[in-house]
Amino acid sequence: REPVEAWIVDDTGFLKQGKHSVGVQRQYTGSAGKITNCQIGVSLSVATRTEHLPLDFELYLPEGWTNDAARRREARIPA
């Protein structure tokens, strides 16, 4: 019931091994502080003075995935 004081957009890296999980590739993640094999998720949250509420979360799909039709098809990712 408080007014929203901030909209928060944040990215989170999920360290991964292999290359079959959707969106995994070598890319920078603050979770590791370096370029490493990972997935990146982007979240949207709002904050009031006393509360924090997540609203949405999406998996970032790097160009290495968006430009590879065979890989997208195998992972069932639509064009």
HUPE-V811575 format. One record per residue. N is the residue number from 1. PSI is psi in degrees with one decimal (none if undefined). Layout:
<<N | PSI> <N | PSI>>
//
This chain:
<<1 | 4.3> <2 | 157.4> <3 | 146.7> <4 | 127.2> <5 | -21.8> <6 | 141.2> <7 | 130.7> <8 | 120.0> <9 | 125.7> <10 | 150.2> <11 | 146.6> <12 | 132.7> <13 | 138.2> <14 | 108.4> <15 | 135.8> <16 | 154.5> <17 | 154.6> <18 | -166.9> <19 | 12.4> <20 | -20.6> <21 | 139.0> <22 | 129.7> <23 | -2.4> <24 | 131.4> <25 | 172.9> <26 | 117.9> <27 | 163.0> <28 | 136.9> <29 | 133.2> <30 | -22.5> <31 | -36.4> <32 | -17.9> <33 | 21.3> <34 | 176.9> <35 | 125.4> <36 | 172.2> <37 | 118.6> <38 | 168.2> <39 | 153.6> <40 | 129.3> <41 | 143.6> <42 | 129.0> <43 | 154.1> <44 | 126.9> <45 | 162.2> <46 | 155.4> <47 | 138.6> <48 | -171.3> <49 | -28.1> <50 | -7.0> <51 | 159.1> <52 | 126.2> <53 | 117.1> <54 | 136.9> <55 | -38.8> <56 | 156.2> <57 | 133.0> <58 | 144.9> <59 | 127.4> <60 | 132.1> <61 | 105.1> <62 | 161.7> <63 | -32.9> <64 | -25.0> <65 | -43.0> <66 | -29.1> <67 | 3.5> <68 | 90.8> <69 | -39.0> <70 | -42.3> <71 | -42.7> <72 | -43.1> <73 | -45.2> <74 | -36.8> <75 | 1.6> <76 | 41.5> <77 | 119.0> <78 | 157.0> <79 | none>>
//
